[in-house]
């Protein structure tokens, strides 16, 4: 088992639609538009309250404009080698849901991409949960990091530096149990029109840091320097560093703290 592929989608409900969006996603779309699909075997939703949004970096982001946009994040694992089969299902099902009036339109996709797994780096080596457990294990926080290499040719070098140097150093002694690295893939041409085509498919890497504490407890010590580290490497630039906490399924907890 491994998360061979992922769907990572950061969405901003339109003002005044926060409660309606949350109920639609949790009560319908999380299942009918995602978890019921073949080959998608784990999922979890995350939320950024306003104070978490204000911790994001950099101020000028190529991913989110403004950088605070995208208060909900959903993450899903897809079985390795089954990406093409899953995509046929997800495009067909979501078109059907749209025709049936089961798609909440008052939202903006800030960062939505299917991704291929590149690497996982663990803090504790062979001990502890594996990456395929990550969306079921009760982690207390998640940090989404998006970095861009200077060129398509440079992405492999950036990945090597992350895996061999930066991530092991950052994880050591930290409340982050693992960092999972993906690269985005283009969305199919027959995707839903409200989802924009993926940017940076040749240069971008997406990192998910799984935390054993609330990200506010370790942000300054463990993550605030991330922008400088990437820049100093000379291999790329940080485009987004965004903390989240898990939603509580079946509730509207945190909805009143988004603005």
N, C-alpha and C positions, 0 to 999 in steps of 0.2 A: 504494500500500500504506500502511496505517496500522492500528494496533490500535484498531479501532472500538469494541471491547468487550473486557472481560477477566473472567476468573475469578480471584479472589484468595481463597485459603483458608488460614487459620492453624489448625493442629490440635495438640492435646495427646494423645499416646498415654498410656494409663493406666499407672501405675507397674508395672513388671515386664514390660510389653509393648513396650518400646522397640525391641528388635531385631526382634520379630515384625512390628510395625507397619511398620518401615522396609523390611523385605524384601517384605511384601505390597504396599506402595505402589509401590516401585520395580519389582518383578518383574511386577506385575499391573495395579494400579489406574491408575498413571500412563499406561499405554498403553490398556488396555481401557476404563477409566472416563473418559478424557480425550482423549489424543492421537489415538486412532483415530476420534474423532467428526468428522463433516463440519464444516468451517468453523473448526475450531480448528487454527491453523497453527504455533504455537510454544509451548513450555513450559519451565519451569525450576523446580527445587526449591531451597529454601534452609533453613538450619538455624541455630538460636540455641543455642550451648553455654551452660552455666550462667553463665559470666562475661559473656557477651553479654546474657543475660536480665536480669542485675542492673544493666545500664546503662539499662534502659527507664525511660521517664517517661510520664506523671506517676505517682506512687505510687498514687493513686486514679484508676483508669481506667474509663470507661464501656464499653470494648471488652473488656478482659481483667481477670478477677478470680480470683486475684491478677494483678497486671500481668505477672508472669513466665510466666503460662500461655500455651501455644501455642509449642512449640519448633520446629515445622516449618511452613514457609510454601511454598505452591505457587502459581505465577503462570502464567497462560495468556493468550495473545492470540487473539481471535476476529475473523474477517473483518468489516469494517464492513458494516452492513446485513443481516447474516445471523443476528442474534441469535435471532429467533423460530424460525427453522429449526433452529438449533443446540439450542435449549432442548427442542424436541420430541424430538430424538435423545437428549439427555443424560438427560432424565427416563425415557424408555423403556428405555435401555440400563442405567441404574443400577438400575431396578426388576428387570430381568432378572438382573443380576449378584447382586442381593440374593437372589432366588429360588434362584439357583444356588449359594448359599453362598460367594460370592466377595467379600464385604464384611467387612472386619475391624471388629468391633463395639467393641473395647476402645479407644475413642478418643473425644475430645470436640472438637466443632467450636467453636472459640473465636470465630473471625471468618471467616465464609464468605459471600461475596457475588459475584454477577455485577455488573459495573460498566460504565457507558458512559464512553467517553473524552471528556474535556473539553478538555485542553490538554497540550502538551509544551513545556517550556522547556529550551533547550540552553545549555551553557556556552560552546561554541565556534561558535555560529551554524551555518553551512552545512557546517562541517567535521566529520568524525567520523561514527560510527555514528548511524543514525536510531532512532527509538523502535521501529520494527518489527524492527530488528536486536537489540534490547536483550536478549532472552531467549536469543539464540544467541551474542552477543559474550561473551568471557570476562571479564566484570566480576568483581571480587574481593569485592564486598560489595553489600548492598542495605539501605536503611533504609525501613521501612514507617512512614508517618505518617498518622494519622487526625485530622481536625479537624472540629469541629461549629460551624456558624453559630448565632447566637442565635435565628434564626427561619428559616422557609422563604424568606421574602422577602429575607432577608439573605445567602443563600448566593451569589447572583450577585455581590454586592459583595465578599464574602470571596474568591471566585474571581478577580475582577478585581484585587484587592490582591495576591494570591499571584502571579499571572502577570505583572503589570506592575511590582511592586516587590520583594516579598520573595524570590521565586525567582531572578530575575536577580542580585540582590545576593548571595544565599547561594552561588550557583554560581560566581560570578566568582573565578578563581584557586583554586578548590577541587578536590579529587580526585573530586567528583561530576560526571559528564559530562552528566547530564540529570535532570530531575524530570518524571515523567509523572503527570498529575492525572486522576482518575476520580470519578464519582458513582455510588453504589450504586443498583441497581434491585431491586424486590421479587422474591423467589423465587416460582415458580408454586405454586398451591395444591396441586398433586399432587406436590410435592417429596418427597424421602425424609424420613420422620418424625424421623430423628436429626439433621437439619439445621434449626436454628431460623430463623424468619423474620427477614429483615434489619431492623435497627433504623436509624433516622435517614435514611431514604431521601429525605426532603425537606430535610434540613439538613446532611448529612455530605458531606465530600470525602475521598478517599483518595489519598495521594501515594506514589509509588515513586521513591526516589532511587537511581540506579545509580552505584556507586563503583568507581574504579580502584585502590582500596587496601582493605585490611582495615579495617572500620569502627572497630576499636579504635585505629587509628593517627590518626584524625581526629575522634574522638567529642567530646572536650572542646572542641576548638577550633571545630568546625563545627556540632555538633548540640545540645550541652548547653543552649544558650541558646534553643532553639526554642520552649519552653513560654512563656517570657517575651515573645518577639516576637509570638506570636499573641495573647496576652492584652493586650499594650500596644496592639495595633491596634484593640481595641474591637469587632472584627468576629466573634470566635469564641473557641473554647477548644481547646486541644490535648487529645485523648483518648488518644492512643497515639503514642509514638515508640520504635521497636523496630529494633535492628540485627540483620542476618543475614549469614552467609557462604554461598557455594554448597555444596551437597552434592557428593560425588564419585559419580556414577552407578555402580551395580553394586557398591558397597562399603558397609560399615557404619562408615566413618570418622565420627567425632564422636559416635556413639551412646553411647559410654561416658563422654561429657563433658556429658550433658544434665542430670544431677542434682547 
